[in-house]
Amino acid sequence: MSPEQFSSAVLEWYDRNGRHDLPWQQGITPYRVWVSEIMLQQTQVSTVLNYFDRFMAALPTVQALAEAPEDEVLHLWTGLGYYTRARNLQKTAKIVVEQYAGEFPRDVEKLTELPGIGLSTAGAIASISMGLRAPILDGNVKRVLARYTAQEGYPGEPKVAKALWANAERYTPHTRVNNYTQAMMDLGATLCTRSKPSCLLCPLKLGCEAHMLGQEIRYPIPKPRKELPQRRTLMPLLAREGAILLYRRPSTGLWGGLWSLPELDSLEQLDDLADQHGLSLSASQALDGLTHTFSHFQLAIEPWLVRVDDTRAHVAEADWLWYNLATPPRLGLAAPVKKLLKRAADVLIAGESR
């Protein structure tokens, strides 16, 4: 297919079969497109739907996001993971408000200078909300183009990425770029899926090299597998009067800026933690462990519920607080910590009902 035939086939399919009712497709603005694109990185549409609506209800404008407390932003993001995305959202919002009078720059290069906005995200903002001709290469589009051209090599390799970007540029039309961008993402998300692609329904099947070879699943070439290293930590849930002791992690690094449970190497370190906060500890019990997978390692968490006797227990440090399980404050929590707090609440409630 020529580039014109390619884009025409994609657009014709989109007009008939594409998704037109996603929340970020309504009342399109650069802000709404940007937030949706950041949320959709590493996250499925079905998961993002509720988060997007809730985020927009709380922070409907870039000005509101720029002025929001960080805890509120992280609270709204809790469960989506990759929390650097949320912190970069607020950094960018402040720059847009302070340096661009609240308007996103109408230039792909300037967009990529903003924190957390790569070339593909910039292309999506520019094409969908501004109508500018700008190619994108998110995961879905990458899969469509890798199969269509039977692109050899892992897309994370620079020379392979360069070839895919060249094809993304080649096939992007000069008209209806906003619809074309949506169409390519839809095609990858609904037909050209990772497993069991619906090739017979695909508008590109007659020109797709992977389909003609009968090797659709082979492309894109996967990343060479490397076994993730294992780490272990012990997380005590210090409980008093229906509240659990949490601390805010440093703004940089793992779970940066989120509220979390203390981490210990062993139970023997509990006494030091208790002394630090003037606590008197009593009964402790092990909870079911869990494993949380990060992009570069797996963390095995050994949780212990530890009851605190002293009802006058206080927290002297600014970055520590008692998290009330019945009326939880709006804080950003790491996903496994949120799960462990739920387990602790269930155990404490069960104990009270005996």
Secondary structure, DSSP 8 states (H G I E B T S, - for coil): --HHHHHHHHHHHHHHHS----GGGSS--HHHHHHHHHHHTTS-HHHHHHHHHHHHHH--SHHHHHHS-HHHHHHHHTTS--THHHHHHHHHHHHHHHHSTT---S-HHHHHTSTT--HHHHHHIIIIIH--------HHHHHHHHHHTT--S-TTSHHHHHHHHHHHHHH--SSSHHHHHHHHHHHHHHTS-SSS--GGG-TTTTT-HHHHHT-GGG-S---------EEEEEEEEEEETTEEEEEE--SSSTTTT-EE---BSSGGGHHHHHHHHT--EEEEEE---EEEE-SS-EEEEEEEEEEE--TT----STTEEEEESSS--S--B-HHHHHHHHHHHHHHHHHHT-
